[in-house]
Amino acid sequence: MASPEAACYTVVQDSTVEYPSASELRQALEKGSDDVKIETLRKIITSTINGNAQPTLMMPIIQYVLPSRNKQLKKLLHFYWEVCPKYDDNGKLKQEMILVVNAIRNDLQHPNEWIRGATLRFLQKIAKDAELLEPLVPTCRSCLEHRHGYVRKNAVFAVYAIYREFEHLIPDAPELMSTFLAAESDASCKRNAFVFLAHCSMPKAVQYIMSIYETIPSLEEALQMSIIEVIRLDCKADPSHRPRYIRCIFELLNVNSNAVKYEAATTLTTLTQNATAVKAAASCLINLVIRESDNNVKIIVLDRLETLRTRQGHIIDGLIMDVLQILSSADIDVRRKAMSIILSMTTSRNVEDVVLFLKKQLQKTQESEFEKAPEYRQLLIQSIHITAIKFSEVAANVVHALMDFLGDSNNPSALDVVAFVREVVEKFPHLRSAVTTRLTDKLHDIKSGKVFRGVLWILGEYIETVPDIQSFMQETRKVLGEIPILASEQKLLDDAGAGEEEEEASSPKVETSSKPKVLADGTYASETAYSVTKLEAVRAAPVNHAGIYLRGTALLLGGDFFTGAVLSAALTKLVLRFDQHANDQSASNALRAECMLIMTSIIRVGQSKFVTVHIDEDSSERIMNCIKTLSELEAEPAVQEIFLQDTKTAFSRMLGAQEKRAAEKKESESSKATVVQVDDLLSFRQFTKKAVDEAIDVSVDCVLDVGRATAGEAHEDFMSNLSRISQLTGFSDPIYAEAYVKMHGFDIMLDVLLVNQTPNTMQNLCLDFATLGDLKIVERPSVYTLGPHGFQSIKATIKVSSTETGVIFGSILWEGANMSEACVILNDIHIDIMDYIKPAYCNEAQFRSMWTEFEWENRVNVDNPMSDPREYLKHVMKATNMSCLTPEGATSGDCDFLSANMYARSLFGEDALANLSIERTPAGTITGHVRIRSKTQGIALSLGDKITMAQKNNSPLSV
């Protein structure tokens, strides 16, 4: 028998400004209409829940409300009987409750089935009051034979609630339910009765399953779900029926209900590890994802499928072609989840089929009616990239197909193709010649500056033979157009002016303003408003730059001289390589002269009026260095080595760093899994047939899910706990208070210790908290009485909803001697943002995409006495709890400059980016800045404050 416990109710905010007195409420109950009584009873219930019981109103309610036939009043009465005090100060049942029990009995015998059913549901809520329930048991049992199913199903649960708390009141309840279940025809009633047996008499529940064994697949959904739960529980306690249970679950995999299918598939993997059973469960989960319309359900089932694959991958990897059908879903999140499972299931045996399917999907994304084609295309390209690098035998088949998307209008997809091709030509030398030839042919299709830069770098690094270099130069002439660019553009301008002379002569003369203009050769010319208009028209005419995208207004003439610098570097590498391999000196000189002309032409047009933005100093200096290298071809062999070897070596090191990081991540993930060695002792779990580490135990998974949801319990040492104690009042205050602040997932737990430092009793002591920021108080402390020099521990919970620095403040109120009120203001508690920020990793493309997208930026200037830039980087990473995305090799070496990207992610899914740019001054100090970007303002400001505080703490003391 359970011990009686006091009920816990919710505190309801009372919206009334002035609460009516007891006499006013009594008068409203006596003389008011049903509507007035309903409103009055609502106020009484709210007042009772909030702690003001008003026991004097019980008799008026019994006299004037209880006889009413209004159904809404009857429902409110059930709420009132649930919350009102039913016992006197001596713990005995109040005399008035006898009248209430009589009224409840009458309602249980009421001819209206709704009143009977509602009353039976009410009995489940007062199941801890034995004195109230005992007179009602016979009537409750009689309701099991009512003609209406609504009454019977509520009567079953009413009997269940009574039997669970006070077994002696209905000692024959299991037999009663067994008899009821055998004769019952209503689905809801059968399900409720079966749940009763499952929790109170498991053998009878198993006996019932065996009696209806052949008809289980045709039962209703709710009863099937309950049967599956009983099977799962019974197999843990008594595995003797396991073979019959497995057969039953197999049949439930083919029912119409998706919920039953999911539970059956999950349960089947706990009952047996047979390959056929596991494959059947996996097939069922896959079909659920394909047929279910709710995307949230799809993702949940995919999570379960992924868990099953991690433990039984060797069995379900053969179903990869079925998993591929999930990609037909329209939701991109479902596709991403399915693709991650597909990549983990891909092996050397099925990689050809997987890649062929992905290539077909890639072709479908080019159709205009395809939903979310750009995002899906990018996902497919990234997946093919990963697959081709992992399985080299398919790289040759997919690399040419993907290069068709270099001219894609969706820039991220084209950039993913460039990244894939760049890695392929580095890791598979035998494919370099074919890939570079295809890339050269694709130059005229490329329209994006970023894609051009990536392709030009690949061609400059990996074109090896003289014919390939000559072929590249032919294509470069086509995409650049006529050289020199400045003379060509001037000719287009002059031709446009000559063609309009007739029109000018016939039109009335317009006065034009002129001003001096410095030309590229240093001479002066006059520029008129008419000539400027004509120049804009020449720029805008698409026919003038048709097919020469590298030169068009989107790139070089549009001010993208970074691409021009990359083209110059690629031409320089190819000239140096041509000079090494070609025996014809005159051809080498001609190629060198042509490339120097192209570079000079880029600089000159960048300083002319034909570009929207003049060439920047960095690009100009880079191109001039390339021209100088070609003009002194034999004089500087070290420079040739830098161009031909060092850049390729740097890329190889970057790939090596990425592979190392991926291997470390994989190793850390695999180390979390339990590995059983061949010579380990066998572990028998009470000698059951299920092995310890084989089945997916749903109960264990639930525990793990709860652990993840609550962010786990951190095991902290004693000193760490002491550092979280905040003193709230002073030692000389009448009451001393200190709080232990504990972070628990998304909650802040405050354990406040109060000490009465006076010889007087503090009555009605209340600890009142308030918050600033995205903090919300979940439960407010109660009112206490604190004796002289007494202690009191009070707990409060505060919910955190975002990663912003929050402040908790408040006061302590109490009544002292002579009922005089007193108050002590508490010190503020500042919530540390670092408790919610964790280091995270993302690739360069994701970082740049988020950097462009996020609008909130906080710039923190750096002026620190530290002398080593790398040490300062580590100092900032420690202070902000961020990870460094810049490879270690890029920050190594002795240099006075350092630039690094950092990234972190909060528990709420908020991303925080940071870019550190610092230099070491001649005085040996560090100067520069840190730029922080995030989607919300709070996290950017909070991280900036952390960096500023870290700088102050690291500054030397001034004397």
ABEGO torsion letter per residue (X at the ends): XBBBBBBBBBBBBBABABBBBAAAAAAAAAABBAAAAAAAAAAAAAAAAAGBAGAAAAAAAAAAAAABABAAAAAAAAAAAAABBABBAAGBBBAAAAAAAAAAAAAAABABAAAAAAAAAAAAAAAABAAAAAAAAAAAAAAAABABAAAAAAAAAAAAAAAAABAAABAAAAAAAAAAAAABABAAAAAAAAAAAAAABAAAAAAAAAAAAAAAAABBAAAAAAAAAAAAAAAAABAAAAAAAAAAAAAAAABABAAAAAAAAAAAAAABABAAAAAAAAAAAAAAAAABABAAAAAAAAAAAAAAAAAAAAAAAAAAAAAAAAAABABAAAAAAAAAAAAAABBAAAAAAAAAAAAAAAAAAABAABBGAAAAAAAAAAAAAAAAAABAAAAAAAAAAAAAAAABABAAAAAAAAAAAAAAAAABAAAAAAAAAAAAAAAAABABAAAAAAAAAAAAAABABAAAAAAAAAAAAAAAEBOBAAAAAAAAAAAAAAAAAAAAAABBBBBBBBBBBBBAAGBBBBBBAAAAAAAAAAAABAAAABGBAAABAABAAAGBAAAAAAAAAAAAAAAAAAAAABABAAAAAAAAAAAAAAAAAAAAAAABAABABBBBAAAAAAAAAAAAAAABAAABAAAAAAAAAAAAAAAAAAAAAAAAAAAAAAAAAAAABBBBBAABBBBBBGGBABBAAABBBAAAAAAAAAAAAAGEBBBBBAAAAAAABBBABBAABABBBBBBBBBBEABBBBBBBBBBABABBBBGBBBBBBBBEBBBBABBBBBBBBBBGBBBBBBBBBBBABBBBBBBBEBBBBBBBGGBBBBBBBBBBBBBAAAABBBBBBBAAAAAAAAAABABBBBBBBBBABABAAAAAAAAAAAAGBBBABBAAAABEBBABBBBBBBBBBAAGBBBBBBBBBBBBAAGBBBEBBBBBBABAAAAAAAAAAAAAAAAAABBBBX
